[in-house]
Amino acid sequence: MKKISFIIALSAAFLFLGCTNMKGNQKQGQSEANKTETATTDIKPEQLTYNDFLTKVWNFEKNPREWVYEGDEPCVIDFYADWCGPCKRVAPIMDEMAKTYNGKVRFYKVNVDQQQKLAAVFRIQSIPAVLFIPEKGKPMMQVGLLPHDTYINIINEHLIKQQATK
């Protein structure tokens, strides 16, 4: 009886490994068009840590009194929490806009529960809070869940339009 159980377990293991290998071979055979399509759909806002924020957005430790944007294109930062219902409704909007504005505007996310220092710097008391940062000039914060079109209008008017006039 022990021998039969061992053989069944061993057969199941080989079957599982075989399916895994087949799946890997299918990925290797993807066409270039499928790879490009997959790469485009994988574009999402980048999660920022405290140190990332200092190097990619604003080093407030070095410039505590003056806003000095560290980026090379406008950006949008979504301050959120995993437990926040309205934040969960903003997330797919940010994902969509990250794809739409890829190469024109960078999109970031900051989890206020994990990055409490950053939330304190911006005095985040209510979420979602979205920070719109032009390449030149001062950032603009919008708090609360806004309609989809409002986010697009803010980006087009305050980030893209300004970028085109420089």
Wavefront OBJ file of the C-alpha trace (Angstrom):
o trace
v 0.000 0.000 0.000
v 2.861 2.393 0.844
v 4.479 1.614 -2.519
v 1.267 2.507 -4.422
v 0.892 5.804 -2.513
v 4.504 6.664 -3.291
v 4.022 5.920 -7.014
v 0.835 8.045 -7.149
v 2.566 10.951 -5.399
v 5.586 10.681 -7.715
v 3.350 10.553 -10.818
v 1.431 13.611 -9.634
v 4.694 15.498 -9.133
v 5.873 14.686 -12.687
v 2.487 15.684 -14.091
v 2.643 19.024 -12.265
v 6.191 19.703 -13.446
v 5.220 18.811 -16.988
v 2.373 21.363 -17.017
v 4.669 24.030 -15.636
v 7.235 23.394 -18.348
v 4.568 23.444 -21.075
v 3.386 26.820 -19.829
v 6.943 28.155 -19.942
v 7.398 26.930 -23.514
v 4.231 28.713 -24.583
v 5.601 32.001 -23.243
v 8.833 31.530 -25.166
v 6.851 31.186 -28.393
v 5.054 34.533 -28.032
v 5.207 36.733 -31.093
v 6.790 40.179 -30.930
v 3.347 41.796 -31.288
v 2.090 39.943 -28.229
v 5.185 40.955 -26.237
v 4.637 44.612 -27.136
v 0.959 44.391 -26.237
v 1.807 42.778 -22.901
v 4.418 45.458 -22.167
v 1.864 48.211 -22.834
v -0.767 46.642 -20.604
v 1.762 46.235 -17.771
v 2.252 50.008 -17.438
v 1.062 51.051 -13.988
v 1.891 53.772 -11.480
v 5.181 53.124 -9.706
v 5.126 52.617 -5.942
v 7.277 55.254 -4.190
v 9.192 54.825 -0.966
v 10.555 57.686 1.120
v 13.995 57.439 -0.536
v 12.485 57.122 -4.032
v 10.488 60.273 -3.380
v 13.625 62.196 -2.418
v 15.423 61.251 -5.641
v 12.531 61.262 -8.131
v 10.216 63.999 -6.892
v 11.445 66.451 -4.246
v 14.397 66.236 -1.892
v 12.841 68.183 0.963
v 15.719 67.183 3.244
v 18.116 69.126 0.989
v 15.610 71.890 0.047
v 13.152 72.131 2.971
v 11.952 75.657 2.162
v 11.881 75.547 -1.620
v 10.061 73.248 -4.031
v 12.662 71.804 -6.427
v 11.199 69.123 -8.665
v 13.708 66.344 -9.368
v 11.847 64.785 -12.324
v 12.267 65.301 -16.045
v 8.560 65.216 -16.955
v 5.362 66.101 -15.102
v 4.043 63.569 -12.618
v 0.947 62.561 -10.701
v 1.188 61.021 -7.234
v -1.729 59.094 -5.747
v -1.615 59.036 -1.923
v -3.770 56.069 -0.901
v -4.343 53.220 1.566
v -5.290 49.622 0.814
v -8.335 49.759 3.130
v -9.759 52.963 1.596
v -12.858 52.419 -0.595
v -12.557 55.664 -2.611
v -8.836 54.930 -3.121
v -9.776 51.600 -4.672
v -11.986 53.485 -7.138
v -9.173 55.907 -8.036
v -6.617 53.112 -8.650
v -8.011 51.902 -12.016
v -8.289 55.524 -13.186
v -4.597 56.034 -12.377
v -3.716 52.740 -14.105
v -5.565 53.834 -17.243
v -3.983 57.291 -17.246
v -0.499 55.799 -16.755
v -1.016 53.944 -20.057
v -2.651 56.892 -21.838
v 0.019 59.424 -20.837
v 3.000 57.041 -21.009
v 6.073 59.031 -22.038
v 4.411 62.379 -21.224
v 3.522 62.125 -17.523
v 4.883 59.815 -14.822
v 2.465 58.204 -12.368
v 3.396 57.243 -8.827
v 1.610 55.815 -5.786
v 2.361 56.368 -2.118
v 0.792 54.068 0.464
v 0.201 56.416 3.421
v 0.200 53.542 5.913
v 3.643 52.375 4.780
v 5.103 55.835 4.063
v 3.876 57.828 7.051
v 6.753 60.333 6.851
v 5.732 61.299 3.308
v 2.097 61.594 4.333
v 3.183 63.890 7.183
v 5.282 66.096 4.875
v 2.198 66.748 2.732
v -0.133 66.851 5.753
v -2.312 64.128 4.263
v -5.370 63.855 6.506
v -7.883 62.604 3.976
v -7.439 60.142 1.152
v -7.415 59.686 -1.739
v -5.195 62.697 -2.251
v -3.664 63.226 -5.677
v -0.697 65.521 -6.211
v -0.256 66.956 -9.720
v 3.297 68.155 -10.360
v 4.246 70.178 -13.446
v 7.844 70.230 -14.648
v 8.071 73.900 -13.723
v 6.024 75.644 -11.074
v 4.243 74.542 -7.943
v 2.369 71.281 -7.422
v -1.399 71.133 -6.925
v -3.153 68.752 -4.499
v -6.703 67.457 -5.007
v -8.331 65.587 -2.131
v -11.192 63.134 -2.407
v -12.603 61.013 -5.178
v -13.007 63.107 -8.321
v -14.775 62.214 -11.574
v -12.571 60.550 -14.194
v -12.835 63.545 -16.547
v -11.657 65.917 -13.831
v -8.359 64.055 -13.482
v -7.911 64.156 -17.264
v -8.732 67.877 -17.434
v -6.248 68.691 -14.674
v -3.505 66.705 -16.420
v -4.240 68.256 -19.824
v -4.552 71.833 -18.528
v -1.927 71.954 -15.789
v 0.660 69.385 -16.832
v 0.517 68.697 -20.587
v -0.397 72.231 -21.718
v 2.374 73.726 -19.597
v 4.841 71.172 -20.947
v 3.925 72.111 -24.543
v 4.501 75.834 -23.915
v 8.001 75.496 -22.511
l 1 2 3 4 5 6 7 8 9 10 11 12 13 14 15 16 17 18 19 20 21 22 23 24 25 26 27 28 29 30 31 32 33 34 35 36 37 38 39 40 41 42 43 44 45 46 47 48 49 50 51 52 53 54 55 56 57 58 59 60 61 62 63 64 65 66 67 68 69 70 71 72 73 74 75 76 77 78 79 80 81 82 83 84 85 86 87 88 89 90 91 92 93 94 95 96 97 98 99 100 101 102 103 104 105 106 107 108 109 110 111 112 113 114 115 116 117 118 119 120 121 122 123 124 125 126 127 128 129 130 131 132 133 134 135 136 137 138 139 140 141 142 143 144 145 146 147 148 149 150 151 152 153 154 155 156 157 158 159 160 161 162 163 164 165 166
